């Protein structure tokens, strides 16, 4: 059962997201939370840029915002994003992690604690090791984990770091990740509807 999707990336992730997110159908009924490393001193237009490509609503996260099915949430600049056990998202200005705020590890680790085995985590292209530990936490909690294949990553450091920490993540080319997510969620929905 998949009840939450978390995606993270850094350099090269925007191109990956504009391939992955359009593959999610309008009937997609699970919340998606996205963290991309960005400059802390500039406004983010990530939600607007991605919304051009997607059929699902996309919005920048507000503190204490409850998760809604079928909505894509993107981290604002200079805030960590945490998933709470009550199904809300909270924002934090705690210390940088891997020189980044928002940090992928912070999102992934909090999601694994709050949602356990019902999380699907995806680590995309990037130039440092943020997300490797968090993706391992999701896998350790029984969740499904996917790493963008280094061969299809503009920056390979992030996916390669995840595979060094733990080798049992699913590795997929960027063009297959969105369809994989959609299939996993469709299977969850069909199980929920089964008598």
C-alpha positions in Angstrom: 0.0 0.0 0.0 1.4 3.4 -1.0 0.1 6.4 0.8 2.8 8.9 0.1 5.4 9.7 -2.6 8.5 11.7 -1.8 11.0 12.8 -4.4 14.3 14.6 -4.0 17.1 15.9 -6.2 19.5 18.6 -6.9 21.4 19.6 -10.1 19.7 18.0 -13.0 16.5 17.1 -11.1 14.3 19.7 -12.8 14.7 18.0 -16.1 13.9 14.7 -14.4 10.8 16.1 -12.7 9.4 17.4 -16.0 9.7 13.9 -17.3 8.3 12.1 -14.3 5.5 14.2 -13.0 3.5 14.4 -16.3 3.3 10.6 -16.2 1.0 10.8 -13.2 -2.6 10.6 -14.3 -5.4 13.0 -13.3 -6.9 10.2 -11.2 -3.7 9.9 -9.1 -4.9 9.8 -5.5 -1.7 10.0 -3.3 0.1 13.1 -2.1 3.5 13.8 -3.6 6.2 15.9 -1.8 9.2 17.2 -3.8 12.4 18.7 -2.4 14.9 20.2 -4.9 18.0 22.0 -3.7 17.7 25.7 -4.6 19.3 29.0 -3.7 18.0 30.2 -0.3 18.0 33.9 -1.3 15.8 33.8 -4.3 12.1 33.1 -4.7 11.2 29.7 -6.2 9.2 29.3 -9.3 9.4 25.6 -9.2 5.6 25.1 -8.7 4.8 27.3 -11.6 7.4 25.7 -13.9 6.2 22.2 -13.1 2.5 23.0 -13.3 2.9 23.7 -17.0 3.8 20.1 -17.5 1.4 18.3 -15.1 -2.2 17.4 -14.9 -2.2 17.4 -11.1 -2.3 20.6 -8.9 1.1 21.8 -7.7 1.7 24.1 -4.8 4.5 25.4 -2.6 4.3 24.0 1.0 2.9 26.1 3.8 3.7 25.3 7.4 1.3 22.8 9.1 -0.4 22.2 5.8 -2.4 18.9 5.7 -1.6 16.5 2.9 -4.3 16.1 0.3 -4.5 13.2 -2.2 -3.4 14.0 -5.7 -1.6 17.2 -4.9 2.1 17.8 -5.6 3.8 19.8 -2.9 7.1 21.5 -3.5 9.5 22.8 -0.8 10.0 26.5 -0.4 13.5 27.9 -0.5 15.6 27.8 2.8 13.2 25.5 4.7 13.5 21.9 5.6 10.2 20.0 5.1 9.1 17.4 7.6 6.2 14.9 7.4 4.3 14.7 10.6 2.4 11.6 11.9 -0.9 13.5 11.7 -0.6 13.8 8.0 0.6 17.4 7.9 3.8 19.0 6.6 5.9 21.3 8.7 8.7 23.7 7.8 11.9 24.1 9.8 14.9 26.4 9.7 17.2 23.9 11.5 20.8 23.6 10.5 21.8 22.9 6.9 22.2 19.2 6.0 24.8 18.4 3.3 25.0 22.2 2.9 21.3 22.3 2.0 18.1 23.6 3.3 15.7 22.1 2.2 17.4 18.7 2.7 16.3 15.5 1.0 17.4 13.4 4.0 15.2 15.4 6.4 12.1 14.9 4.2 12.8 11.2 3.5 13.7 10.3 7.1 10.6 12.1 8.5 8.4 10.4 5.9 9.8 7.0 6.8 9.0 7.6 10.5 5.5 9.0 9.8 4.3 6.6 7.1 6.6 3.6 7.4 6.2 1.0 4.7 3.6 3.0 2.8 6.1 5.5 1.5 7.6 5.4 -2.0 10.8 7.4 -2.2 12.6 8.5 -5.4 16.1 10.0 -5.4 17.0 11.9 -8.6 20.1 13.5 -10.1 22.3 15.6 -7.9 25.8 16.7 -7.1 26.2 15.6 -3.4 25.2 12.8 -1.1 21.9 14.3 0.3 19.1 11.8 0.2 21.2 8.6 0.3 20.7 8.2 4.1 17.0 9.2 3.9 16.3 6.8 1.1 17.9 4.0 3.1 15.6 4.9 6.0 12.6 4.5 3.7 13.8 1.1 2.5 14.6 0.0 6.1 11.0 0.8 7.1 9.7 -1.4 4.3 8.9 1.3 1.8 9.6 1.2 -2.0 12.7 3.0 -3.1 13.8 4.1 -6.5 17.1 5.6 -7.7 17.4 7.4 -11.0 19.9 5.4 -13.0 23.2 7.3 -13.0 23.4 6.8 -16.8 20.3 9.0 -17.2 21.4 11.6 -14.5 22.9 14.9 -15.5 24.8 14.7 -12.2 25.5 11.2 -11.0 26.8 11.8 -7.4 23.5 11.6 -5.7 22.2 8.4 -7.2 25.6 6.8 -6.9 25.8 7.8 -3.2 22.4 6.1 -2.6 23.6 2.9 -4.2 26.8 2.9 -2.1 24.8 3.2 1.1 22.3 0.5 0.1 22.4 -1.6 -3.1 18.8 -2.9 -2.9 17.0 0.2 -4.3 15.3 -0.2 -7.7 17.3 1.6 -10.4 15.2 3.0 -13.2 16.0 5.3 -16.2 14.3 8.7 -15.8 11.8 7.9 -18.5 10.3 4.9 -16.6 10.1 6.4 -13.1 6.8 8.2 -13.5 5.1 5.2 -15.0 6.4 3.0 -12.2 5.0 5.4 -9.6 1.6 5.5 -11.3 1.5 1.7 -11.5 2.4 1.3 -7.8 -0.4 3.7 -6.8 -2.9 2.1 -9.2 -2.2 -1.2 -7.5 -2.8 0.4 -4.1 -6.1 1.9 -5.2 -7.3 -1.5 -6.6 -6.5 -3.2 -3.4 -8.4 -0.6 -1.4 -11.4 -1.0 -3.6 -11.3 -4.8 -3.5 -14.2 -6.3 -1.4 
